[in-house]
Amino acid sequence: MHIPFCKKQCSYCDFHFSTTFELYRDRMVKAICDEVEIRSELNSNEIVETIYLGGGTPSILKASELALILDSIKNNFILSGFPEITLECNPDDCSEENLRSWKALGFNRISIGIQSLDEHQLDWMNRAHNATESTAAVELARQCGFDNITVDLIYGLPNLTPETWKETIRKVADLPIGHISAYCLTVEEKTPLAAWVKSGKIRPSTNDAQSEQFLILVETLKALGFEQYEISNFARKEAYSKHNTAYWLDKNYLGIGPSAHGYDGENRYWNVANNQRYMKEIESGNLPQEVEKLSNYDRFNERIMVGLRTKWGVSLSELKSYLDLDPAWLGEVDQLVQDGDLKVAGDNLVLTESGKLRADAIASDLFKLSN
């Protein structure tokens, strides 16, 4: 569920959101709840295993608004016995009152957007919190009863030194968390960061520096008891994100809210990334979406792209169910195995440690193009 509201714009972010939403926040919450009802009529037999409120900034919503959204799901869908219910939140929203209310509403997992513990980095990113608030938020969340906490970090930041990055990882890993998601900064078009890079105000990190920081991330977290179960995701004691793992294992999911994406196994859809158009269409009883029917080529390539990012890899049998594994393609696989970037584990192709540095390039090499 995509909540398209934020207090302020982070300089690197190109997600869909609005910082001027007060005049229509009630209307948006109602539209999201109404979309849940519309989608339920089309997916009446599906059992909900995970609920994920992302954004934007879902933690900007009042407890009463979050309750309306969760109630709309519970009233329109069948939930599994122990669904994972995640709320993305910023450290500055993690007051004791909010945390206790989120827990009482039924959220059993929270994802805290720390991003960095360097005050200078947080400042140019235009984050609404500081490093002290970040660590305090995690500690307080634990005290308020959350035993499933994940945090987000960003590497590849301008002027980030290996020493500072390693120190950040160690400090975060020392918090009472079971999961870390760490993403490499990308300079997205039409963001303040892109303008600063173009003007020379900020010099982006080099590919070599990003690769070094990725290796530091993997090695440091491994030594601290975290398993890398996906390229950017690390967990202690198999505290995997059930929600994100569903994406990687090709399970169906619904996308609710402006700009949200959904998938039914054969088709992918995405809602309009415009708040006013979204609300107007939902109020008219329409789904404000575009739909793409996936070809066998699409599904083959997507399984490679997503599956190779995980510790489980991608199944050769599954790939063969979409397209023939011709000699030229198998030859490409053999070459990647000989180069030390891929390994065959039973029926699965799995990236090696060195292959993880080239995950996107390797996936691209194994894509099949339709004639």
N, C-alpha and C positions, 0 to 999 in steps of 0.2 A: 504494500500500500504506500503510494507516494504522497507525502504531505508537502505541498509546494510553498511552504512559508519559511522565512529565515529572518533573524534579527538584523543581519548585515551581510553583505556579499564578501565571501572569501575571495581573495585576489586571483586564485588559481582555478576556481570552480566554474565549470560550464554546464552544470546540472540545471534543470528547470526549477525556478523558484521565484518568489516575490518577497520584497521587504515592505511593501505597501499593501497590506491585506486586511487591515482592521475593519474596513467598511463592509467586507463581504465574507469574513471568516465563518460566520454562522451558516451562510448560504453554501460555502464550500464544504463544510463538514456534512451538511445535509445531502449535498450532491454525491459525496463519497459514499455515504450510507445508502443512498438510492441506487448507486451503481452496484453495490454489493447485492442488493435485492434483485436487480436486473440480471446480473451474472448468475445468481443462484438458480434462477429459472432455467438457464441454459446448461447448468452443471449440477442438476438436482441429485445425482447419484454419487458425486464426489465426496470423499471424506477429507476434511482439512487436518493435515498433520503439523503444519507450521503456519504461523502468522508473523509477518515482519513489517513493522512500521518504519519506513525510511524516508528520505527526503533529499533536499530540504532539511527541516529540523522538526521532527515530530514532537520533541520534548518542549517545543514552544506552545503546544496546545494545553489548554486547561484540563484538569482531571475529568471534568464533566464532558468535555468534548471527546477525550479519549474513550470514556465510558460509552458514549453514543456509538462510536465506531466499532468497538469490541462487541457491544450488544447487537449491532446490526449483523455481524458475522455469526454470533451464537444463535441468533433468531432465524437465520436463513440457511445455515449450513450445519451438517453433522460434523462435530469435532471428534478427533480420535481421543483415546483415554487420557493421554498426557501430551497435548500439543505443545510444541516449543513456541513461545510468544515473546518476540523480541521488540524492544524499543530502542531506536537510535537516539542518542542524547548528547548534548554538549556539556562539558564540565560545569559551565556557569549556570546550567539549569538544574544541577544535581543538589538541590537543597534537601534537608532531611524531610521536610513536608512533602516535596514532590516525590522523592524516592519511596516514602512509605505509602503514598497514594498510588503510585505505579504498581507497587507490590500488591496492594489490596485489590487493584483492578484485575490482577491476574497475569501481569507481565512476569515471566520467570527467567528472562535473559535480557541484559542490557548491553548495548554497544556504545562505548564512550569515545567520542572523537578527540583524542588527545593531540594527534598529529606530530607534535614536537614538544620537547622540554626546554628548548632554547628560546629565550625571551625575544631575541632579535628576529628569529625566524617567525615566531608567532605574530610579531608586530607587522612585518611586511605582508604576511599572509592575511592580515586583517581578521584574525580570530578574536572571538569575544571573551576569551579567557586567558589566564596566564598559567605558567607551569605549576605553581603552588596549588591553584584551583584544580588542576588536572589530577594530581596525585591525591589531593584531599577528597575529590569526588569518588575515586575508586575505593578509598578506605571507608568513606561514609556509606557507599552502596553496599559494601560487605556488612557493615554494622547494621544496616537496615534489612538484612535478610537475603540479599542477592548472592547466591553461590555460583551463578553462571554469568561471569562478566568477561566481556571481550573489549579490547581497545584497538583503535586505529592509529597507525603511525605512517609518516611519509618520509621516504629517503630520496636521494637525488636532489636535495635542496641546494640552492646556490651557497657556496662557501662552507658546506658541511664537511668537516674534517673526519677522517676515520676514527680519531680518538673521541670526538664529541658524539659521533653516531654510536660507537660501542658503549659509551657511558649511558646514553639514552636508553639503549636496549636493556642494559643491566638494571637500570633504575626501574624501568617499566616491568621487567620480568620479576622484580622483587616485590611487586604489588600483589594483592590477593586476587589474581586473575587466573583463568585457565586457557585463555585464547588471545592471540594477537594477529591482527591483519596489518600487513605492511605493504604499501604501494609505492612505486616509483613515480615521482612527480613528472607529469607531462605538461608541456606548454600548449594549452588549448586555444584555438582561435577565439577572438572576440572576448577575451578576458583581460583584466588589468595587467596580469602577468605577461601576456603576449605583447601588450603595448610597451611595457617596461623593457622587455627583451629587445624588441624592435628598435627602441630609442637608445639602447645601450645602458639604461639605468641599472639593469640587472643582467649579469652574465650567467647563463644557465650552466648546470653541471655537465661535464663531459660524459660520453658513453663509458670511458674507462673508469671514471670515478663512480658512476652508477653501478658498474659491474663489481667493483671493489666493495662498495657498500652492501650490495646484495650478498656477496660471499661472507662478509662480516656478519650480516644478519643471520644467515643460515647456520654458520659455524657457532656463533655465540649462543643462539637460542637452543641449538642441539646440545651444547654443553650444559645448558641450564634446564634441560629436561623437556624441551618442547619438540614435538614432531612436526616436520613440514609435510602436511598432507595435501597441500595444494601450493602452487608456486608462491602465492602471497599470503598463505594462511598457515598458522602454527598453533598447535594445541598440546596441552598437558593432559595426560591420562585420557586420551581420546575424547576430549571435550570439543568435538567437532561442531561446527555450525550445521545443524540438521537442515536449516533452510537453504543455505548456499550449497550444501552438498547435494540437495535435490536438483539444483540447476546442473551441476557437474555430472550427475548420474542420469540426466535426460528425463527427469520426471516432469509431469505436467504442473503448471502453475498459473494462477490468475494474477493479472496486474490491475490494480484499482487506483484511480486518481489520475490527474493530468500528467501526461508523458509516460505513464506506467506501461510496461510490456508484459504480455502474457503468451502462453504456449500450450497447445493441446496435444502435442505429439506429431501433428501433421501441419498445423498452421501456426504462424506467429502473428500477434497483433500488437499495435502500440496506439495508445490514446493520444489525442492532440495535445501538444505542449503549449497550451494557451488557456489560462484560467477562465476567462470570460466565455470563450467558445465551449470549453468543457462543461461549465455549469449550465449554459443555455441548452446544449444538446441533451444532457441528462434530464433536465427539467421538462424537455419535450418527449421524454421516453426513449431517446435514441442513444446508442453507444457511439461516442465520438472517436472512432477508431479507424485505422487502416489495417487490412489483413493481407498477409502474404502466405500463399500455399507453398510449402517447401518441397522442392524436387528431391529426388534421391541423391542428386549431386550436392544439394544444399545440406541434407542431413548427414551425408558422408563427411563433408568438410567440417561441419559444425562439431560432429563427434570427435574428429581429430583435434580440432582447435581447442575444445573444452576438455576432452578426456585426457589429453596428454599433459594438461596442467596438474593433474592429480596423482597421488601416490598409486592409484589403482590402474592408471593408464587407460588405454582404449582397446576394446575387444576386437580382434580380427574377425571373429564370427559375426559380430554385429555389423562391422564395416561391409563384410561380404553379403549381408542381407540387403544392403542398399545397392552396391555395385560390385562387379567382378574385380578381383584382385589380380590384375593382369601382370605378366612377367616384367614389364618395364617398371611398374609401381613396386613390385616385390624387390626388384633390383635396387631401387632407391632406398627401400627399407634396409636391405642388406648392407648398402654402402654406409648408411647412418650407424648401423650396428658396428661395422668395422672401424668407423671413425671414433667410436666410443661415445656417441651422443644418444643412442637408443639401446635398449636391451629387450629381449623377448622373455616374458615371465608367464609360462603356460600359454594361454591363448591371448595374452595382452602385450601390447607395445607400451613400454614405460621409459620415460626420460631418465638418463643417468644424471649424476650431479653436474657434470660439465654440460650436458644437454639442456639443463634447466636455464642456463645462461642464454641459450639460443632458442628458447621454446617457440616464440612466434615465427622465427625463420624456418625452423624444422617443420612446424605445422604447415607453413606455406609451401614448403618443398613437397609435402605429401598430399596437398589438395589435388582433386581431380577436376578438370574443366570440361563442361559439357560441350559437345560439338556444335 
